[in-house]
Amino acid sequence: MPDFRPPRWSTVPWLALLLVHIAALAGLGVLIARQMQPVPMHDLQLADGERLKCVSYAPYHLPGQTPYDETLMISRVQIVADLTALSRLTECVRLYSVAQGLEQVPDVARELGLGVLLGAWISADRKRSAIELDRAIRIANDNADVVRMLIVGNEVLLRRERTEDELRELIAYAAARTEVPVTYADVWEFWLRHPSLAGAVDRVTVHILPFWEDDPVAIEHAVAHVGTVFEEVRGHFDKPVMIGETGWPSAGRQREASLPSPVNQARYIREFIHRAHDEGWDYNLIEAIDQPWKRRLEGTVGGYWGVLDVNLAPKFPLAGPVAERDTFVTPALGAGLGVLLCLALAAGGRSKRRTPLQLAAVAAMGAVAGAVAVLHWEHARLAYRDGLEWMLLGLVFAVGMLVPLTLARWSPDGGIRSGASAWTAWQRARLALLDASTRLGLLRIVLLFAAAVGALLLFVDPRYRDFPSLLFIVPALTLGVVGWFTNSRHATEERLCAAVIVVSVVGRWLSEPLNPQAVAWLVTGLLLAAPTLRAACEDQ
């Protein structure tokens, strides 16, 4: 294994580290300041006693609850608590199934003065679907005073689980056995593709979700888009048309122009309700309460469509400006603690005497690391779904945070070493207990591998994956500068990972070039991978 002796670090690399981290700190400051800025929006003025028309109700908001748990039975106590909170906001709830205790909802709704849109879940499992439909028909007939409509299937055509003819038969079967109006609910494009299905229903129920459109819609145009689509659909049918689902998420991955955020959710709901009530639209919002279990199906964004959070508290007011963050104290404290920790390590490092420039650079690195740690914690609480993700992704983040801490303690006069292979680096780590240079080299190997995996997954399967910029931005900033100014040998594995990162982040960005989250991921990936690819080119 060769010994690398690059030129001693001069003022330039430390100045570069300082300037890069000051720029990053300024960017974080702007981001936090924007989150704290109250955003004025339409004040929703409902008439006395007026409430939302209807909201989708699923009870699976408590830890561990999911519709995929066939042993789960929702208690009447929970349903009463949920619907009591909702009765202050809405006059109706929509159900998607009558299993797992949901058959109790009509009785509780009656006590609270709520109507019910009763749903029968239709899937590719014909036996189970038949049992579900018969149960829904019986419940609808037994509670015809509160059940306003029976919805036979939800997005079955979208999921390609039944044909149009099969659905028509199921709808006709239900219509012949109940006096309650019968409908089917699906995304608006599928109604336009299957217009003859309207002949089987009493009402056409369409889902219009600007966030999930094939061409995502910015919040500024979202309600207008719904209006345009709604009028187009009504022009195709001679039956009444209802908006069966519409809404906006408060957290998760941005889709091109569509940004999930608390502010955008509040804006969409308030503007939509104003227009819907003004124009007399029949509608149902998705959804009543946040559903953490949906993150397994739709990523982070799937869990945060509720107008109430998991504790049944309103997520936004119906009047007045709304801000995403009410204080900067927590990120500021994180930045301050990062500065103190890095300066303390610098004081005990190998270099006997630090220059003011070196100390300033170390302090800037600590400030960025501390602030990002707070932002990452906030994101992780929303996004991480189980103990395995907390362990693996938390470990990756911890490894990344070790990079500035290691650099704070060490003056990189000896360059960053890495062997001809990851195995060689591991052998040195085990036998030599890692000098600081080797430690940085090993951290780089681990981070490049983790980033390559994350970048590739996001590139090939992006719809429900968050951009992992917060996981890697801290080491990317530091290694991007250090790698540029040191003569480091990069292992073959590192070069392969760096190439995967660059191809993946560029490919992802090209698919949505105006998405700020994609841009941030592009910059993060290039910073992390560029020194390795540069070294590879110089070796040719």
Order of alpha helices (4+ residues) and beta strands (2+ residues): alpha-beta-alpha-beta-alpha-beta-alpha-beta-alpha-alpha-beta-alpha-beta-alpha-beta-alpha-beta-alpha-alpha-alpha-alpha-alpha-alpha-alpha-alpha-alpha
